[in-house]
């Protein structure tokens, strides 16, 4: 299964369990400004040596480790997406995270270009934490009944 297909499915499941955008950020999440990569970065190497693709659900963050999985929630509309950290940045202090255009589309940020988001870690080394797997499984199965 491709990364894009995996993250698209994961995003759909997380959308069912995401808190509303009006909720204050708990201790394990961060609130800040997000923007998305312009098309000029397509095909260029990231800080970790990957070839960047705007169709993948990826992100740049200044401190999270390579392959950290992050849930990003648009605080304006409550939409969420899971991205994998594969780059460093953003390099402007007013933004907390840069996301791919695929992620920005899912969050509804394409027209505005930036937006307020809540970010929380949901996995490391490209793998979801067990508690996230269990939460997603419960949400998925509840939706099937």
C-alpha positions as CSV (number, residue, x, y, z in Angstrom):
1,X,0.0,0.0,0.0
2,X,1.4,3.4,-0.9
3,X,2.0,6.1,1.8
4,X,-0.7,8.3,0.1
5,X,-3.3,5.6,0.3
6,X,-2.4,4.7,3.9
7,X,-2.5,8.3,5.1
8,X,-5.8,9.0,3.2
9,X,-7.5,6.1,5.0
10,X,-6.0,7.0,8.3
11,X,-7.1,10.6,7.9
12,X,-10.7,9.5,7.2
13,X,-10.7,7.4,10.4
14,X,-9.2,10.2,12.5
15,X,-11.8,12.7,11.2
16,X,-14.4,10.6,12.9
17,X,-12.6,10.9,16.3
18,X,-11.1,14.4,16.2
19,X,-12.1,16.9,18.8
20,X,-13.8,20.1,17.7
21,X,-11.7,23.1,16.8
22,X,-13.0,25.1,19.7
23,X,-11.4,22.8,22.3
24,X,-8.3,24.1,24.1
25,X,-5.1,22.2,23.3
26,X,-4.2,19.5,25.9
27,X,-0.7,19.2,27.2
28,X,0.4,16.8,24.4
29,X,-0.6,19.0,21.5
30,X,0.5,22.3,20.1
31,X,-1.4,25.2,18.5
32,X,0.1,27.4,15.8
33,X,0.0,28.5,12.2
34,X,0.3,26.1,9.3
35,X,1.1,26.8,5.6
36,X,1.7,24.5,2.7
37,X,4.6,23.9,0.3
38,X,4.5,25.7,-3.0
39,X,4.8,23.7,-6.3
40,X,8.4,24.9,-6.7
41,X,9.6,22.3,-4.1
42,X,8.2,19.4,-6.1
43,X,10.9,16.9,-6.8
44,X,13.5,18.6,-4.6
45,X,15.3,16.8,-1.7
46,X,14.0,17.4,1.8
47,X,16.4,17.9,4.8
48,X,16.3,14.1,5.3
49,X,17.1,13.3,1.7
50,X,13.7,12.3,0.5
51,X,12.4,13.5,-2.8
52,X,9.5,15.9,-2.0
53,X,6.0,15.2,-3.5
54,X,3.0,17.4,-2.9
55,X,0.7,14.4,-3.4
56,X,2.0,12.7,-0.2
57,X,0.8,13.5,3.3
58,X,4.0,15.0,4.7
59,X,5.2,17.9,6.7
60,X,8.2,20.0,7.8
61,X,8.7,20.7,11.5
62,X,11.7,22.3,13.2
63,X,12.1,19.7,16.0
64,X,10.0,16.6,15.5
65,X,12.1,13.6,14.5
66,X,12.1,12.1,11.0
67,X,9.1,9.8,10.4
68,X,7.1,11.2,13.3
69,X,3.4,10.9,12.6
70,X,1.4,14.0,13.4
71,X,-2.4,14.7,13.4
72,X,-3.0,18.2,12.2
73,X,-6.4,19.7,12.9
74,X,-7.7,22.9,11.2
75,X,-9.1,24.9,14.1
76,X,-11.5,26.8,11.8
77,X,-13.4,23.8,10.4
78,X,-12.4,20.8,12.6
79,X,-11.0,18.8,9.6
80,X,-7.9,16.7,10.3
81,X,-5.2,14.8,8.5
82,X,-2.2,12.7,9.5
83,X,1.2,13.7,8.1
84,X,4.6,12.2,8.3
85,X,7.6,14.5,9.1
86,X,10.1,14.3,6.3
87,X,11.6,17.8,6.3
88,X,12.8,20.6,8.5
89,X,11.1,24.0,8.7
90,X,9.2,26.3,8.4
91,X,11.9,28.9,8.7
92,X,9.6,31.8,9.6
93,X,8.9,32.2,13.3
94,X,5.2,32.9,12.8
95,X,4.5,29.4,11.4
96,X,4.7,26.1,13.3
97,X,4.4,23.6,10.5
98,X,4.5,23.4,6.7
99,X,2.4,20.7,5.1
100,X,2.1,19.2,1.6
101,X,-0.6,20.4,-0.7
102,X,-2.4,17.0,-0.3
103,X,-2.7,17.6,3.4
104,X,-3.7,21.3,2.9
105,X,-6.5,20.2,0.6
106,X,-7.9,17.8,3.2
107,X,-7.7,20.5,5.8
108,X,-9.3,23.1,3.6
109,X,-6.3,25.5,3.7
110,X,-5.6,25.8,-0.1
111,X,-7.5,29.0,-0.7
112,X,-6.3,30.8,2.5
113,X,-2.7,29.6,2.2
114,X,-2.3,29.4,6.0
115,X,-4.5,28.6,9.0
116,X,-4.6,28.0,12.7
117,X,-4.0,24.3,13.5
118,X,-3.6,22.0,16.5
119,X,-0.9,19.4,16.1
120,X,-0.4,16.2,18.2
121,X,2.0,13.3,17.9
122,X,0.2,10.1,16.9
123,X,3.2,7.9,16.0
124,X,7.0,7.5,15.6
125,X,9.2,5.9,13.0
126,X,6.3,5.9,10.6
127,X,4.1,3.7,12.9
128,X,1.0,4.7,14.9
129,X,1.1,4.4,18.6
130,X,-0.9,1.4,20.0
131,X,-3.3,3.7,21.7
132,X,-4.0,5.5,18.4
133,X,-4.5,2.1,16.6
134,X,-6.9,1.1,19.3
135,X,-8.8,4.4,19.2
136,X,-9.1,4.3,15.5
137,X,-10.2,0.7,15.5
138,X,-13.0,1.5,18.1
139,X,-14.1,4.5,16.0
140,X,-14.1,2.4,12.8
141,X,-16.0,-0.5,14.3
142,X,-18.6,1.9,15.9
143,X,-19.2,3.4,12.5
144,X,-19.9,0.0,11.0
145,X,-22.8,-0.7,13.4
